Amino acid sequence: MFFSGGTALTGLSRELKKFTHNSIHFVSPFDSGGSSAKLRHAFDMPAIGDLRSRLMALADETVLGHPEIYRLFSYRFSVTENQERLKRRLQNMVNGKDDLINDIANPMRKLICNHLGYFYQSMPKDFDLRGASIGNLILAGGYLNNHKDLEPIVFLFSKLVHVLGTVRTITNDDYHLSVELENGEIIHGQHLITGKEVAPILSPIKHIHLSETLNGSRPTETKLRKRNRGLFEDADLICYPPGSFYTSLLANLLPTGVGKAIANNGCPKVFVPNLNSDPEQLGMTLQDSLMTIIKYIQEDIIDDAPANTVLNYLMVDTKNGQYPGGIPTDLLQELNIELIDVKLIDKRHDKTYDNKRLVSALLSLT
């Protein structure tokens, strides 16, 4: 089981499906930038861009996975095309008259056109289609058509492209991320925290929480859905992977019930820290990162569960990688967390983990 959000695990997911078709991916639905922001603003819905990206990364890309549907779901409209032309093309897709649609056999074509048509009918007149992902539009249409529930359309989407794993959003709620910085500043919105669309934050993050809106509303809570709880029980391994530390990893740990579900599973739980400089981890050492993960999970547990019930392995490559503050060996010993120091980095690409090595090392723990 992996907790993640953006593109950091795309390559690992493509490698993972070569070895297992049973991986579980919880994806943060709190993205407030890029194309997801357009859909969220138009329909008051959770972000689906990262969800679609993970579904496509795990899709069967052979003939068994319906490559014609894969092409459609991966297709993006031009960012420079005239808006009226894009609307006409979308309408042709809805009517089954576009080349991308014609290649798809019924009844799958009818199902896709139905969900795309629901989006088209609900689309605000001023909705900007430039750069839009067709896969995102289909997911949005299915979400609206299923009483604002993502699960039915994610299930259908997964079946249509034969997703080799399970992908879910950690919550179905239309919430946003907010952080309080150590200098007292409060920032609302994932897109303002990551340092990708705007300048990086200038003060370390002190706390992260969920908010109902982007305009500074008070903190809110959400619960782990009962149907997702069973996935925690079935996991043979829980991985806290590389990626945006607060907005991807910790964001998935915020819903009530997640920490308890993690602690209740006796499987190995491993943290693979970032190699690259993550703007969200300003001023943080590796020890800080470890303790922050443990802190947010333990906040959900009524009794004081030992730290090694929520995190018991740290996986690193000290020979080829550098970790801020070094390896906290004393802390690991104190918390009974085992260090796994193994070659994970290809020196030709020493700023990232080698996906083959990382997948192999993770699977060895199961």
N, C-alpha and C positions, 0 to 999 in steps of 0.2 A: 504494500500500500504506500502511495506517495501523496504528500501534501504539496501542492504547487499552484502556480498561476500562469505566468507568461511563457515565453519561448525557451526558457533555460533547460527544460527537460524534453524538448522536441527531438533532439538527436538521440538522447538516451531512450526515449519511447520507441523510436524507429528500430533501435538495436534490440530493445527488450522483447519486441514481438517476434523476433527470430527464435527466442528460447522459451517463451511462455505466452499463453493466450489468456492467462488468468490474473494479470496485474490489475490493481485497482488504483484509480487516480481521482483524488478529490481536488477540484479546481476552484480557486477563489472567483466569485462572481461580482467582485466589487470594483472592477476596472472602471474608471471614469474618464478615460481619454480615448483618442483615436476614433475608429468607426463605431466602437461600442457606445461611445458617448452620444452619438446621433440617435441610436435606437433607444437608449435609456431616456433621453430627453423627450423623444416622441411618444413613448409608450409606458413610461414609468415601470421599467422592467430591470431585472438583474443583467449584468454584463454577460454576453455570450461569445465574444470574440475568442477568448482563451479556451473556452469550452470547445468551440468548433475546431480550433487549432489542434487540441489534444486528440479529439476524435479522428481527425484526418491523419495525425502522426501515427495512430494505432490502427488505421484502416488497412485492410488487406489490399495491397496494390497489384495483386495478380489478377488473372481473369476471373478467379473465384469471387473477387470482391467488387465486381461490376465497375470496371474502369471508366465507363461512360458516365456513371453517377459520380464517381470520384472527381472526374474533370469538371462536372457542373458545380459540385459543392466547393471546389477549390477556385473557381473562376471569380475574378473581380472585374467590375466595370472600369473603364478607363477614367483616369482622374481629369482628363482634358476634354472628354466628349461633351457635346451639348446636352443640357439637362432634358430637353424635350425628346431628343433622340433616345436617350436612356430610358425614359418613361415608355416610349413606344416599343423599345426592345423588351422591356420587362413585361409589357402587356402581351407581346407575342409569345414570350416564355409561358405566361399564364395560360394562354390559349393553345400551347403545344406546337407553336409554329416556328420556333427558333431551332437552329441546327443543333445546339447543345441539348435541347429537349428531345428532338426527333430521334436521337440515337438511343433513347431509353425506352425499353419495352414496357407495355402495360402488364400488370396493374400499377407498377412502380411509378410510371410517368404520371398516371392520373393522381396518385397520392401526392407526388411532389408538386404538381400543378395546383392542386387543391390548397396546399399550405402556402405556396407562393402567392396564389390568388387571394388568400385571406390577408396576407401582408399588403398586397396591392390595394385592396379595398379599404384597409384601415390606415394606409399611409397618408400623413398630412400633406396637403398640397405643396407646401414649401420644403418637403423632405429632400435633402441633397443626396442623389444616387451616385454621384461621382466617387469612384474608388470603393463602392459598396461590394462586399463579399456576398455572392449569391447564397452560399451556405448559411451565412448569418441571417439573410432575409427569410430563408426557409425556416430556420430555427425560430425566428421572431414570429412568423406567421403561425407556426405550430403552437407556440407559447400562447398567443392570443386566442387561437382556436380551441385550446384546451383549458379555458378558464384560468389563464395565467399560471399554468403549471408546466414547468420545463420537462419533467420526467417522461411524459408520453412521447413528446417529439424527440427527445434524446434517445429513447428506446428505438423509435422508428428509424432515426438517422443512423444509429449504430447498426441496425440490421441491414439497411440499404447499402452501406459500404463495408459491411462485415468487419466491424471493429473488433480487433483481437485483444480484448480486455474490457474493463468496465470503467466508464468515465461518468462522474457525477459532479454537480456543484455542491459545495458543503451546505448551502442553504438556498432556498427558493426566494428569499426576501430581497426586496429592492432597497438595499441599504448601501451606505458609503463608509469609507475608512476615514478616520480622523486621528491625528497624532498631536500630542503635546511635546514640545521640545524642551530641553533643559533650560533654555533662556526664557521660558514662559510663553512663547509663541504657540498658537494652536493652528494647525493646517487641516483643512477639510478637503478630501478628494485624493484618491490614489494618484492621479496624474500630476498632482503638485508635490508628491512625496518622493517619487522614484528617482527624480533627477534626470529623466529621459526627455520629457517634453518641455520642462522649464529648468532653470538653474538648480543645482543640487542644494539641499538644505545646508544651512551654515551652523547649526547647533545640533548636537546629538538628540536622538529621539528618547524621550523619557517614558512615554506610555502610548499605546495604540488602543482604539476602541471603535465601535460601530456607531454611526449616526444615521438618522432617518433621511436626512437631506444633505445637500452640499452648502447650505447657507448658515451653518453654525448651530444646528439643532442640538438638543441635549443628547447624551449617550443613550443608546438603546441596546436591546438584547435580542438574540434569536436562539432557537434550539436546534440541536441535531435531530433531523427527521428520523422517526422510528424505522422507516424502511431502509435508511442508510446505516442504522446501528448494526444490523446484521453483517454488513460488510466488514466492520471492525472486528467482529467476532470470528470471521472466516480468515482474516489476514494471517499469513505465515511469517510476515516481516513488515514492520512499519519503518518507513524511511523519511527522515527530515532532510530533504535534498538541497543542493545548491539552487540559487535563484534569489530574487529580491527578498531579503530577509523578513521585513515587516509586512509588505503588501502582498506577498505570495505565500510564504511559509506561515508566519504567525497569524495572518488573516484567517487561515483555515482552522486555527486552534481557538478562535474567539467564541464560537457558538457554545452555549451551555450543553453539556453532555459529551462533548468531544474528549475532554481530558479524562473523564471517568471511563469512557469506552476504551481509550488507549490503555489506561492502567489495568482494566479488567482483562486485557488480553496478555497472556504470558509469553507471547512471541518476542523475538529479538527486535529491539528498537534502536536504530542507528542514525547518527547525525553525520552528514557529509558536508562540511563547511565550504563556503565560497573560496575560490582561489583569487578571483579578480576583486578589485576594489569595488565594493557595493556602496553607492552613495547613501543608502539607508543605514549603513552600519558605521557611520561617521564616529570615530573615537572609540570603537568597540574592539576589544581583544577577543581571541577565540574563547577564553574563559567567560567573558561577558556574554557571548552568544550562547554558550552552553547553559549558563544560569538563567538566561532570559527565556529560552525554550522551556526549561523545567518550571520556571516561575509561572508562566501563563497556563501550562497544563495543570499544575498543582492547584491553581486558583479555582479550578472546577471540581476538585475532589474535596469532599467534606472532611474525611480523616486525613491525617498527614502521611500520605503514602511516601515511602522512600524514593529518592530521586531515581534510583536504578530500576524502578517499576515503570517509569515513563521514558527513560533514555538509558540504555545500558552499553552502547558501543559508540565509540568515536572513530570514524574511518578517515585516515589521512595518508598523504604521501610526503613524508618529511624530507626525503632525499631529493625530490624534484620540485617540491612546492614550498611556499612560504606562507605562514599563518601569523596574523598580527598578535604579538605578545608571546608567541611560541606555544608549545604544547603544555597545558597546565597539569603536569603529571601529579603534583600533590593533590590537586582537587579531584582528579580522576580516581586516585587511590582512596581518598576520603569518601567519595560517593559510590565507590565500587562500580565504576564505569570502565569497561575494558577498552584499551587502545588497540586499534587495528592499523598498523603502519605497513602499507603495501604499495607496490608500484601502480599508480593510477594515472600518471601523467606521461604523455609522449613528449619528449624534449623538443621535438620539431614544432609542437604546438603547446608550449609550456604555460599558456595562460588559461587552459581549460583541461578538464579531465578527459581522458580517452574513454569514450563510451563503452567500447568492448571490454576494457579492463574493469571499469566501474560496474557494469552489469554482471560480469563474472564474479567479482568480489562480493556483490550483494547477494547473488544467488547462492553463493557458498555458505551463507548464513542460514538458509532455509532448510 
